[in-house]
Amino acid sequence: MLIKYKKSFEKIAMGLLSFMPDEKEVKKLQTTIKEYETNDKWQLFLWKDEDVLGALGIRFEDETMVVQHISVTPSHRNQGIGNDMVKALKDQFEEQYHICGDDKTKDFFDQCD
């Protein structure tokens, strides 16, 4: 289930985002989380089954929702969780926004669904 990020999930979200190639450095990761917490044009969602297993971050550009982060815990990869997160995002927002990936997520995003 896709849930909106809350401050109480900060450590989990930072752990998940740290799997993204550009988010390895702690200061960069802290800046990214701060941006999700303070910028109205950025939203972070978490994928929760029994535990939080994935993160999906988007930014709004006019009527477009751009997926800029997709991450799944290594022990749960290749089980369709990334695809499920993208599908849930589309199911929830596709009528309101054009949804696409950015340069880093486009290839994965395009193969989903």
N, C-alpha and C positions, 0 to 999 in steps of 0.2 A: 504494500500500500504506500502510495506517495503522500508524504506529510510535509508541511511547511517547516522550515528550520526555526528552531527556538534557541535562545542563548544557552539553555540547559544542555543542548546537544553540541556545544562548541568543540569540546575535545574530540568527540566522535567525528564531527564534520571535518575538523582539521586533519585528523588521521586519514580519512577517506580522500580528501583533496590532495594530501601529500603524495598519493600514488600518481597524480598527474605530473607529467614530465616538467612542466614549468613551475610547479608548486613545491619543489623539494626543499628550497631554502626557507628556514623558519620565518624570517622577516617578511618574505614575499607571501608566505602562507597567512601570516597574521594580517597583512595588508588586505589580502583577498577576503578573509573572513570579515574584517571590519567593513569592507565595501558592501558585502552582502547584508550586514547589519544596519548600515546607515544610508545606502543609496536606494531610493525608491525604484530605480530602473533595473536593479539586480535582485533576483530572488533565488534562494537555495532551497531545494527539496531533498528530503531523505527518503530512502526506500526502507520501510520497516516491515519485516516479517515477524518473527519472534524477537529478533535483534535488528539493529540498524545495519544494513548490508551494503548500501550504496548511497551515492550523492549525485544530484543532477543540478547544475547551476545554469541559470538563464539570465539574459539581459534583454530589456525591451528597447527596440528601435522603431519608433512610430507604431505601425500595426504589425510589426514583426517581433517574434519571440526567438531569440538566438540562443541555442544551446552552446554554452562555452565550457562547461565542465561535465564530464560523465566519469564516474569512478565506482568500482565495485571491490569489496574486500577480496584480496587474492585467493582466499580459500573458498570463495563462492563464485569465482569466475567460470565462464563457459557453461553456465546453467540457465542462461536467458534472462538474467536479472536486468542487465543493461537494456535489452530489448523491451522488457516489461516496463521499465521506467519511462522509456520514450513513448511507448504505447499509452501508458497512463497519462502522460503529459498531453499527448495529442487528444485523447478522449476528453480530457478536462478543458482544453483551451483551443482546440482546432477551429471551432466555430467563431472565436473572437480574434484569433491571430493567425498569421502565416508563421509556421514554425520551421526553423532550419538550423543546421549546424554551422559553426564558424570554421575557420581554417584548420583548427586542431581537432574538431569533433565531426566535421562534415562526412568523412568516409564512414565512420561508425554509424552516424545518424542515418545516412542514406541507405545503409544495408538493413536497417531495422524495419520491422513490419512486414 
